[in-house]
Amino acid sequence: MIALSLAEIAEVVGGQTHDIPDPSVQVTGPVVRDSREAGPGSLFVAFAGERVDGHDFAAAVVGAGAVAVLGTRPVGVPAIVVDDVQTALGALARHVVRRLGATLVALTGSAGKTSTKDLIAQVLRRKAPTVFTPGSLNNEIGLPLTALSATEETRFLVLEMGARGIGHISYLAGLTPPKVGLVLNVGSAHIGEFGGREQIAQAKGELVEALPSEADGGTAILNADDPYVRAMATRTKAKVIFFGESGEADVRAENVRLTDTGQPSFRLHTPSGASDVTMRLYGEHHVSNALAAAAVAHELGMSADEIAVALSEAGSLSRWRMEVTERPDGVTVVNDAYNANPESMKAALRALAAMGKGRRTWAVLGKMAELGDEALAEHDAVGRLAVRLNVSKLVAVGGREAAWLQLGAYNEGSWGEESVHVSDAQAAVDLLRSELRPGDVVLVKASRSVGLESVAQALIETGAEGEVSAR
C-alpha cells in the first residue's frame, strides 16, 4: 500500500486510535486479513467470523511486525477501532485509489472473469507496472484488499467484480471507481439468486453506469456477440468499444481455429492494425476472453503486434482453470474444477472434444450450483452436449444433479457404458484408475462446492507415484 500514517488512516475510516504511542507511524507494508501474512509495516484487518475471530491474533500479528490492527474493539496492542470493519476497509481503499496515479480497469460477467482478468494483467504489465485481483477475490472484502496492494509505481489496477444481486457492482464501483469498464457476457451463473437473465444484465450493467463520461476519459468495453451486453451501450455516457467475432466489432477475431492440441489461433484485428495470435490456453472460449483483453490493451495505448505477442505468451495464473497435466503414461488430465456454470461447462466440453481428437475422452462432471428452477434443464443440456460432442465416457459425480447429467446423456442416446453415475469423488477415482488407458484425455469440472479438484489431483498423483486416494 502507499504509505499512510495511522492518524490519517483513522481519520479516513472514522475510527478511534487505541494503544498507539505515535500516530505518525506509517503503514508501509500490505493490508492483510490473514494473520499468517502479517509482516513488517503491515496493517492487519480483524474480521470476526463464525469460527475464527481475527481479534484473537492481534498480539501475534504485531509481534510479526504489523504496525496496527483495524478492528471493532481494543485488543491491547496498537489498534484503530471502528464500528464496521468491512465499511472501514472499503473507505480506506477508496481513499488510496483516489491518491493513486493508476488507471483502474474493472471487469464483470457471468463466465470467464478470472481468466480474462489474468489475460488483461499479463498484457498490460508489459507496458507498465500492473496490480490485479489474485484468483477470484472479487467481493466486498477481496476487491478493496487488492486495491490496497497497489503502490506509487502502479500504473494499471485491474479489478474483477462479482455480483450475487442488484446493487453489488454499484457498491464495488463506488469503492474503486473505474475508468475502463469491461462486461464479458450475461449467462446463467447465479440465475437462481438473480431470478433471470434480465436481472443479471441489470446487475452487470451497473459497471458501465458507474463509468465517467467520454469527455472525462471513461470507456465501456462491451461484447458485441452478446445481445444483453451489447444493449448496455445505452446505459453509459462513456466511450463504447465493442469486441467479438462480429464484423461490427471494433476489436475482432478472424480465421478462428483450434490447433491439434486444442489451443485457439486467430487473426486479431484492432482499429490500428492486425496481427496473428496462437494461445497457450486451451479451448475456443478463450478467443472471446482474449479479444476482451485486447480491447482493453488497445484502448490503453498498446499496438496490435504488442497485444498479439502478449496474448500468445500468456498462461493460466489461477489454479484449477483448464490446468492441463500430461502424465508419464500419456494420460492428459484437465483440471477445470474451480467452478462451473452452464456456459463454462459447455465451453470446457468443447475444449475436451478438440483436445481429444483421435483419443478417448472422459468428462468427469458434477453439480452446477445456484441455478434455481433452471437446474434440471441445464444439467440435462450438458449431459446431452457430451453425447453430441462424442465424448467417450461421461462420469457424473454426486447426487440429484449428477443424475440429471446422466439422464440427459441417456436421453440423447448414450447407452451401455458411455455414461455412468457415481456417488462421490473417491468412486470416480476408483473407476478411472481401473479403466484409463495411455493417451486418454480426462476433463474434471463442477462447481467449487463439489470439490472435484481432488479427483484431478488423485489422477495426477497416480500417474506419478502409484495408487493415491482422493482427498
For each residue, the residues with C-beta under 8 A, 3 or more apart:
1: 4 27 28 29 30 31 43 96 148 149 150 151
2: 96 99 100 150 151 152
3: 26 27 28
4: 1 8 9 12 26 27 96
5: 8 9 23 24 25 26 27
6: 9 10 17 20 23 24 25 26 27 67 68 78 80
7: 10 11 17 23 24
8: 4 5 11 12
9: 4 5 6 12 13 15 27 43 70 80 92
10: 6 7 13 15 16 17 23 80
11: 7 8 14
12: 4 8 9 91 92 95
13: 9 10 70 80 82 88 89 91 92
14: 11 82 83 88 91
15: 9 10 70 80 81 82 88
16: 10 80 81 82
17: 6 7 10 20 23 78 79 80 81
18: 74 75 78 79 80 81
19: 74 76 77 78 79
20: 6 17 23 25 68 78 79 80
21: 78
22: 25
23: 5 6 7 10 17 20
24: 5 6 7
25: 5 6 20 22 67 68 78
26: 3 4 5 6 41 67
27: 1 3 4 5 6 9 31 41 42 43 67 68
28: 1 3 40 41 67
29: 1 39 40 41 42 43 65 66 67
30: 1 37 39 42 43 148 149
31: 1 27 42 43 45 89 92 145 148 149
32: 35 37 38 42 43 44 45 66 145
33: 44 45 46 47 54 141 145
34: 37 38
35: 32 38 44 54 57 60 61 64
36:
37: 30 32 34 42
38: 32 34 35 42 44 60 61 64 65 66
39: 29 30 42 64 65 66
40: 28 29 64 65
41: 26 27 28 29 65 66 67
42: 27 29 30 31 32 37 38 39 61 65 66 67
43: 1 9 27 29 30 31 32 66 67 68 69 70
44: 32 33 35 38 54 57 58 61 62 66 68 69 70
45: 31 32 33 54 69 70 71 85 89 145
46: 33 53 54 55 57 58 69 70 71 72 75 85
47: 33 54 85 86 141
48: 53 54 55 72 85
49: 52 53 54
50:
51:
52: 49 56
53: 46 48 49 56
54: 33 35 44 45 46 47 48 49 57 58 71
55: 46 48 58 69 71 72 73 75
56: 52 53
57: 35 44 46 54 60 61
58: 44 46 54 55 61 62 69 71 75 76 77 79
59: 62 63 75 76 77
60: 35 38 57 63 64
61: 35 38 42 44 57 58 64 66 69
62: 44 58 59 65 66 68 69 77 78
63: 59 60
64: 35 38 39 40 60 61
65: 29 38 39 40 41 42 62
66: 29 32 38 39 41 42 43 44 61 62 69
67: 6 25 26 27 28 29 41 42 43 78
68: 6 20 25 27 43 44 62 77 78 79 80
69: 43 44 45 46 55 58 61 62 66 75 77 78 79 80
70: 9 13 15 43 44 45 46 79 80 82 85 88 89 92
71: 45 46 54 55 58 75 79 80 81 82 85
72: 46 48 55 81 82 83 84 85
73: 55 81
74: 18 19 79 81
75: 18 46 55 58 59 69 71 79
76: 19 58 59
77: 19 58 59 62 68 69
78: 6 17 18 19 20 21 25 62 67 68 69
79: 17 18 19 20 58 68 69 70 71 74 75
80: 6 9 10 13 15 16 17 18 20 68 69 70 71 88
81: 15 16 17 18 71 72 73 74
82: 13 14 15 16 70 71 72 85 87 88
83: 14 72 87
84: 72 87 88
85: 45 46 47 48 70 71 72 82 88 89
86: 47 89 90 140 141
87: 82 83 84 90 91
88: 13 14 15 70 80 82 84 85 91 92
89: 13 31 45 70 85 86 92 93 141 144 145 148
90: 86 87 93 94 140 144 175
91: 12 13 14 87 88 94 95
92: 9 12 13 31 70 88 89 95 96 144 148
93: 89 90 96 97 143 144 145 147 148 175 176
94: 90 91 97 98 174 175 176 177
95: 12 91 92 98 99
96: 1 2 4 92 93 99 100 147 148 150
97: 93 94 100 102 104 147 150 157 175 176 177
98: 94 95
99: 2 95 96
100: 2 96 97 150 152 154 157
101: 152 155
102: 97 131 150 154 155 156 157
103: 155 156 157 179 180 300
104: 97 157 159 176 177 178 179 180
105: 120 124 156 157 158 159 178 179 180 181 182 296 300
106: 158 159 160 161 172 173 176 178 180 181 182 207
107: 113 116 117 120 158 159 160 161 181 182 183 184 207 292
108: 113 160 161 162 163 169 182 183 184 204 207
109: 112 113 116 182 183 184 185 186 187 204 223 229
110: 184 185 186 187 188 189 190 200 204 341 343
111: 184 185 187 189 341 343 344 347
112: 109 115 116 184 185 285 288 289 344
113: 107 108 109 116 117 136 138 160 161 162 184
114: 117 118 133 135 136 160 318 321 338
115: 112 118 119 281 286 289 316 318 321 322
116: 107 109 112 113 119 120 182 184 289 292 293
117: 107 113 114 120 121 132 133 158 159 160
118: 114 115 121 122 132 314 316 317 318
119: 115 116 122 123 289 290 292 293 311 314
120: 105 107 116 117 123 124 132 158 182 292 293 296 297
121: 117 118 124 125 130 132 156 158 317
122: 118 119 125 126 310 313 314 315 317
123: 119 120 126 127 293 294 296 297 302 307 310 311 314
124: 105 120 121 127 128 130 156 158 296 297 300 302
125: 121 122 128 129 130 156
126: 122 123 302 306 310
127: 123 124 155 156 297 300 301 302 306
128: 124 125 155 156
129: 125 151 153 154 155 156
130: 121 124 125 154 155 156 157 158
131: 102 146 149 150 151 154 156 157 158
132: 117 118 120 121 146 157 158 159
133: 114 117 136 137 138 142 143 146 158 159 160
134: 137 146 318
135: 114 318 319
136: 113 114 133 142 160 162 318 338 339
137: 133 134 141 142 143 145 146 160
138: 113 133 142 143 159 160 161 162 172
139: 142 143 162 172
140: 86 90 143 144 168 171 172 175
141: 33 47 86 89 137 144 145
142: 133 136 137 138 139 145 146
143: 93 133 137 138 139 140 146 147 159 160 161 172 175 176
144: 89 90 92 93 140 141 147 148 175 176
145: 31 32 33 45 89 93 137 141 142 148 149
146: 131 132 133 134 137 142 143 149 157 159
147: 93 96 97 143 144 150 157 159 175 176
148: 1 30 31 89 92 93 96 144 145
149: 1 30 31 131 145 146
150: 1 2 96 97 100 102 131 147 154 157
151: 1 2 129 131 154
152: 2 100 101
153: 129
154: 100 102 129 130 131 150 151 157
155: 101 102 103 127 128 129 130
156: 102 103 105 121 124 125 127 128 129 130 131 300
157: 97 100 102 103 104 105 130 131 132 146 147 150 154 176
158: 105 106 107 117 120 121 124 130 131 132 133
159: 104 105 106 107 117 132 133 138 143 146 147 172 176 178
160: 106 107 108 113 114 117 133 136 137 138 143
161: 106 107 108 113 138 143 168 169 172 173 207
162: 108 113 136 138 139 168
163: 108 168 169 172 190 203 204 206
164: 168 190 193 194
165: 168 193 194 203
166: 194 199 202 203 206
167: 170 171 203 206
168: 140 161 162 163 164 165 171 172 203 206
169: 108 161 163 172 173 203 204 206 207 210
170: 167 173 174 206 209 210
171: 140 167 168 174 175
172: 106 138 139 140 143 159 161 163 168 169 175 176
173: 106 161 169 170 176 177 178 181 206 207 210
174: 94 170 171 177 210
175: 90 93 94 97 140 143 144 147 171 172
176: 93 94 97 104 106 143 144 147 157 159 172 173
177: 94 97 104 173 174 210 212
178: 104 105 106 159 173 181 207 210 211
179: 103 104 105 211 212 217 218 219
180: 103 104 105 106 211 218 219 221 296 299 300
181: 105 106 107 173 178 207 208 210 211 218 219 220 221 236 238
182: 105 106 107 108 109 116 120 207 220 221 222 292 295 296
183: 107 108 109 186 204 205 207 208 220 221 222 223 229 232
184: 107 108 109 110 111 112 113 116 223 226 229 288 289 292
185: 109 110 111 112 223 226 228 229 288 343
186: 109 110 183 197 200 201 204 226 228 229
187: 109 110 111 197 200 341 342 343
188: 110 191 197 341 342 343 371 374 378
189: 110 111 200 341 342 343 344 370
190: 110 163 164 193 194 200 341 370
191: 188 194 195 196 197 200 370 371 372 374
192: 370 371 372 373 374 375
193: 164 165 190 370 372
194: 164 165 166 190 191 199 200 203
195: 191 199 372
196: 191 199 200
197: 186 187 188 191 200 201 228
198: 201 202 228
199: 166 194 195 196 202 203
200: 110 186 187 189 190 191 194 196 197 203 204 228
201: 186 197 198 204 205 228 229 231 232
202: 166 198 199 205 206
203: 163 165 166 167 168 169 194 199 200 206
204: 108 109 110 163 169 183 186 200 201 207 228 229 232
205: 183 201 202 208 209 232 235
206: 163 166 167 168 169 170 173 202 203 209 210
207: 106 107 108 161 169 173 178 181 182 183 204 210 211
208: 181 183 205 211 220 222 232 233 235 236 238
209: 170 205 206 235 236
210: 169 170 173 174 177 178 181 206 207
211: 178 179 180 181 207 208 218 219 220 236 237 238
212: 177 179 216 217 218 237 238
213: 216 218 237 238
214: 217 218 219 237 238 239
215:
216: 212 213
217: 179 212 214
218: 179 180 181 211 212 213 214 236 237 238 239
219: 179 180 181 211 214 238 239 240 241 299
220: 181 182 183 208 211 232 233 236 238 239 240 241
221: 180 181 182 183 240 241 242 243 292 295 296 299
222: 182 183 208 229 230 232 233 240 241 242 243
223: 109 183 184 185 226 229 230 242 243 244 288 292
224: 230 242 243 244 246 248 249 252
225: 230 244 245 246 249 288
226: 184 185 186 223 229 230 244
227: 230 231
228: 185 186 197 198 200 201 204 231 232
229: 109 183 184 185 186 201 204 222 223 226 232
230: 222 223 224 225 226 227 233 242
231: 201 227 228 234 235
232: 183 201 204 205 208 220 222 228 229 235 236
233: 208 220 222 230 236 240 242
234: 231
235: 205 208 209 231 232
236: 181 208 209 211 218 220 232 233 240
237: 211 212 213 214 218
238: 181 208 211 212 213 214 218 219 220
239: 214 218 219 220
240: 219 220 221 222 233 236
241: 219 220 221 222 250 251 295 299
242: 221 222 223 224 230 233 246 248 249 250 251 295
243: 221 222 223 224 249 250 251 252 288 291 292 294 295
244: 223 224 225 226 249 252 253 288 291
245: 225 249 252 253 254 256 287 288 291
246: 224 225 242 249 252
247: 252
248: 224 242
249: 224 225 242 243 244 245 246 252 291
250: 241 242 243 270 271 295
251: 241 242 243 268 269 270 271 291 294 295 298
252: 224 243 244 245 246 247 249 269 291
253: 244 245 256 266 267 268 269 287 290 291
254: 245 266 267 269
255: 265 266 267
256: 245 253 264 265 266 284 287
257: 264 265 266
258: 262 263 264 265 284 354
259: 262 263 264 265 278
260: 357
261: 282 355
262: 258 259 282 283 351 354 355
263: 258 259 278 279 280 281 282
264: 256 257 258 259 277 278 279 281 283 284 286 287 290
265: 255 256 257 258 259 276 277 278 279
266: 253 254 255 256 257 276 277 287 290
267: 253 254 255 274 275 276 277
268: 251 253 274 275 276 277 290 291 294 304 307 308 311
269: 251 252 253 254 274 304
270: 250 251 273 274 294 295 298 304 307
271: 250 251 298
272: 298 303 304
273: 270 303 304 305
274: 267 268 269 270 304
275: 267 268 304 305 307 308 309
276: 265 266 267 268 308
277: 264 265 266 267 268 290 308 311 312
278: 259 263 264 265 312
279: 263 264 265 286 290 311 312 314
280: 263 312 313 314 315
281: 115 263 264 286 314 315 316 322
282: 261 262 263 286 322 324 334 351 354 355
283: 262 264 286 322 347 348 350 351 354
284: 256 258 264 287 347 350 351 354
285: 112 288 289 344 347 350 351
286: 115 264 279 281 282 283 289 290
287: 245 253 256 264 266 284 290 291
288: 112 184 185 223 225 243 244 245 285 291 292
289: 112 115 116 119 184 285 286 292 293
290: 119 253 264 266 268 277 279 286 287 293 294 311
291: 243 244 245 249 251 252 253 268 287 288 294 295
292: 107 116 119 120 182 184 221 223 243 288 289 295 296
293: 116 119 120 123 289 290 296 297 307 311
294: 123 243 251 268 270 290 291 297 298 304 307 311
295: 182 221 241 242 243 250 251 270 291 292 298 299
296: 105 120 123 124 180 182 221 292 293 299 300
297: 120 123 124 127 293 294 300 302 306 307 310
298: 251 270 271 272 294 295 301 302 303 304 307
299: 180 219 221 241 295 296
300: 103 105 124 127 156 180 296 297
301: 127 298
302: 123 124 126 127 297 298 306 307 310
303: 272 273 298 306 307
304: 268 269 270 272 273 274 275 294 298 307 308
305: 273 275 308 309
306: 126 127 297 302 303 309 310
307: 123 268 270 275 293 294 297 298 302 303 304 310 311
308: 268 275 276 277 304 305 311 312
309: 275 305 306 312 313
310: 122 123 126 297 302 306 307 313 314
311: 119 123 268 277 279 290 293 294 307 308 314
312: 277 278 279 280 308 309
313: 122 280 309 310
314: 118 119 122 123 279 280 281 310 311
315: 122 280 281
316: 115 118 281 321 322 323
317: 118 121 122
318: 114 115 118 134 135 136 321 338
319: 135 323 338
320: 323 335 336 337 338 453 456
321: 114 115 316 318 336 338
322: 115 281 282 283 316 334 335 336 348 351
323: 316 319 320 334 335 336 456
324: 282 332 333 334 335 355
325: 332 333 335 456 460
326: 330 331 332
327: 330 331 332 333 459 460 463 464
328: 463 464
329: 438 463
330: 326 327 438 439 440
331: 326 327 436 437 438 439 440 441 442 459 463
332: 324 325 326 327 355 440 441 442
333: 324 325 327 442 444 456 459 460 463
334: 282 322 323 324 348 351 352 355 441 442 443 444 456
335: 320 322 323 324 325 444 453 456 457 460
336: 320 321 322 323 340 344 348 443 444 445
337: 320 444 445 446 448 450 451 452 453 455 456
338: 114 136 318 319 320 321 448 453
339: 136 344 447 448
340: 336 344 345 348 365 366 367 368 369 445 446 447
341: 110 111 187 188 189 190 344 345 368 371 447
342: 187 188 189 345 346 368 371 378 381 382
343: 110 111 185 187 188 189 346 347
344: 111 112 189 285 336 339 340 341 347 348 445
345: 340 341 342 348 349 365 368 382 445
346: 342 343 349 350 381 382 385
347: 111 283 284 285 343 344 350 351
348: 283 322 334 336 340 344 345 351 352 443 445
349: 345 346 352 353 363 382 385 386 389 391 443
350: 283 284 285 346 347 353 354 389
351: 262 282 283 284 285 322 334 347 348 354 355 443
352: 334 348 349 355 356 361 363 389 391 441 443
353: 349 350 356 357 361 389 390 391
354: 258 262 282 283 284 350 351 357
355: 261 262 282 324 332 334 351 352 359 361 441
356: 352 353 359 360 361 391 392 441
357: 260 353 354
358:
359: 355 356 439 440 441
360: 356 392 393 437 439 440 441
361: 352 353 355 356 390 391 392 393 440 441 442 443
362: 391 392 393 394 395 432 436 440 441 442 443
363: 349 352 386 391 393 394 395 443 445
364: 395 397 428 432 442 443 444 445 452 455
365: 340 345 382 386 394 395 396 397 402 405 443 445 446
366: 340 396 397 398 401 402 445 446 447 450 452
367: 340 379 398 399 401 402 446 447 449 450
368: 340 341 342 345 371 375 378 379 382 401 446 447
369: 340 447 448 449
370: 189 190 191 192 193 447
371: 188 191 192 341 342 368 374 375 378 379
372: 191 192 193 195 375
373: 192
374: 188 191 192 371 377 378
375: 192 368 371 372 378 379 401 404
376: 379 380 404
377: 374 380 381
378: 188 342 368 371 374 375 381 382
379: 367 368 371 375 376 382 383 401 404 405 408
380: 376 377 383 384 404 405 407 408 411
381: 342 346 377 378 384 385 408
382: 342 345 346 349 365 368 378 379 385 386 405 408
383: 379 380 386 387 394 396 404 405 406 407 408 409 410 411 412 414 419
384: 380 381 387 388 408 409 411 412
385: 346 349 381 382 388 389
386: 349 363 365 382 383 389 391 394 409 414 419
387: 383 384 390 391 394 409 412 413 414 418 419
388: 384 385 412
389: 349 350 352 353 385 386
390: 353 361 387
391: 349 352 353 356 361 362 363 386 387 394
392: 356 360 361 362 418 440
393: 360 361 362 363 417 418 419 420 435
394: 362 363 365 383 386 387 391 405 406 409 414 418 419 420
395: 362 363 364 365 419 420 422 428 431 432
396: 365 366 383 402 403 405 406 409 419 420 421 422
397: 364 365 366 402 422 423 424 425 427 428 446 450 452 455
398: 366 367 401 402 423 424 446 450
399: 367 402 403 423
400: 403 404
401: 366 367 368 375 379 398 404 405
402: 365 366 367 396 397 398 399 405 406 421 422
403: 396 399 400 406 407 421
404: 375 376 379 380 383 400 401 407 408
405: 365 379 380 382 383 394 396 401 402 408 409 421
406: 383 394 396 402 403 409 410 414 419 420 421
407: 380 383 403 404 410 411
408: 379 380 381 382 383 384 404 405 411 412
409: 383 384 386 387 394 396 405 406 412 414 418 419
410: 383 406 407 414 415 419
411: 380 383 384 407 408
412: 383 384 387 388 408 409
413: 387
414: 383 386 387 394 406 409 410 418 419
415: 410 418
416:
417: 393 420
418: 387 392 393 394 409 414 415
419: 383 386 387 393 394 395 396 406 409 410 414
420: 393 394 395 396 406 417 431
421: 396 402 403 405 406
422: 395 396 397 402 427 428 431
423: 397 398 399 427
424: 397 398 427 428
425: 397 428 429 451 452 454 455 458 470
426: 429 430 469 470
427: 397 422 423 424 430 431
428: 364 395 397 422 424 425 431 432 452 455 470
429: 425 426 432 433 454 455 458 459 462 469 470
430: 426 427 433 434
431: 395 420 422 427 428 434 435
432: 362 364 395 428 429 435 436 442 455 459
433: 429 430 436 459 462 467
434: 430 431
435: 393 431 432
436: 331 362 432 433 440 442 459
437: 331 360 440
438: 329 330 331
439: 330 331 359 360
440: 330 331 332 359 360 361 362 392 436 437
441: 331 332 334 352 355 356 359 360 361 362
442: 331 332 333 334 361 362 364 432 436 456 459
443: 334 336 348 349 351 352 361 362 363 364 365
444: 333 334 335 336 337 364 452 453 455 456 459
445: 336 337 340 344 345 348 363 364 365 366 452
446: 337 340 365 366 367 368 397 398 450 451 452
447: 339 340 341 366 367 368 369 370 450
448: 337 338 339 369 451
449: 367 369
450: 337 366 367 397 398 446 447
451: 337 425 446 448 454
452: 337 364 366 397 425 428 444 445 446 455 456
453: 320 335 337 338 444 456 457
454: 425 429 451 457 458 470 471
455: 337 364 397 425 428 429 432 444 452 458 459 470
456: 320 323 325 333 334 335 337 442 444 452 453 459 460
457: 335 453 454 460 461 470 471
458: 425 429 454 455 461 462 468 469 470 471
459: 327 331 333 429 432 433 436 442 444 455 456 462 463
460: 325 327 333 335 456 457 463 464
461: 457 458 464 465 468
462: 429 433 458 459 465 466 467 468
463: 327 328 329 331 333 459 460
464: 327 328 460 461
465: 461 462 468
466: 462
467: 433 462
468: 458 461 462 465
469: 426 429 458
470: 425 426 428 429 454 455 457 458
471: 454 457 458
